[in-house]
Amino acid sequence: MSKLYDVVVLGAGPAGLAAGLYAGRSRLSTVIVEKGKDGGQIAITDEIENYPGQTVEGESGPSLIARMTEQAAKFGCDRVAATVEKVVLEGDVKKVITSKGEEICGKTIILATGAHSRPIGCKNEKEFIGRGVSYCATCDANFFEDFEVFVVGGGDSAVEEAMYLTKFARKVTIIHRRDELRAAKSIQEKAFKMNDNGNGKLHFMWDSVVEEVGSADGEDGLLNRMIVKNVKTGETTTVEADEEDGLFGVFGFIGTIPNTDVFKDTALEMDERGYIITDENMKTNIPGVYSAGDVRVKSLRQVVTAAADGAIAATQCEKYLGELE
């Protein structure tokens, strides 16, 4: 059998890295498995200003995650870069099979796989990803320098990313299905200030949803046409890019979907949306299996709560292992 770790952590976002830090610091043999870049959704966040201990100016997501990664490494966490294909959660030994054919075994496991952006849900959306449709302002803002862009959503992420996009785009319009934003009041205040009674770079399209995106230039063209529906009146409006521009951007920020597909064939208890159910100690319904961060059922999904989850989960692993001795 391969090396038997005390703790296997799936995911290297704030929850997974905090778990690795706490487990490693407790002298537990620990491995963190991550298929992509460390940080999860935080890795594509331009600015974080509500994490305790930061300077008042805030910092970027990648900057914060880089320090978390260094901390986890300092305390001896092994790393495996691979996609998880299968997990075995029942029994005394938890097993993880990766896309590289590796079998990683642990006495305990922390599921910190996070969540990903929810699709906008409009016609032709998938076909135009990378040709005008995006879910990452930090990644793609540069492509829309001096162009017009639209942001779909009304929560914290949508409004924050819309404000970030004003640094690049000529005009940014938030499309929201309600007649008021859901973002925190402090964020709303910043947004309305940038709107400047309709004279600023940030604008709003209320009570509306995107029905369809497309291109006047054919199947392989760039996104330059969109149909928006008013949910109250049922009226539709066709939005077209300026002739000189030839394109515009549509960014979706309407919530997340948990990354739990790999757990669906296990006995792990999840809610109707696929989020993992835990108690306040991050314990799942399976002994030795814990969950942390955005992937679990919780009321607030923020960096600080994810890190706290990870710390609690690792501490509970230590306690569980102590009881086995």
Helices and strands as residue ranges (DSSP letters): E 4-10, H 14-25, E 30-34, G 40-44, H 61-74, E 78-81, E 84-88, E 94-98, E 103-111, E 115-117, G 126-128, E 133-134, H 137-140, G 141-144, E 148-152, H 156-165, E 171-175, H 185-195, G 196-198, E 202-205, E 208-214, E 225-230, E 236-240, E 249-252, E 256-258, G 261-263, E 289-291, G 293-295, H 303-324
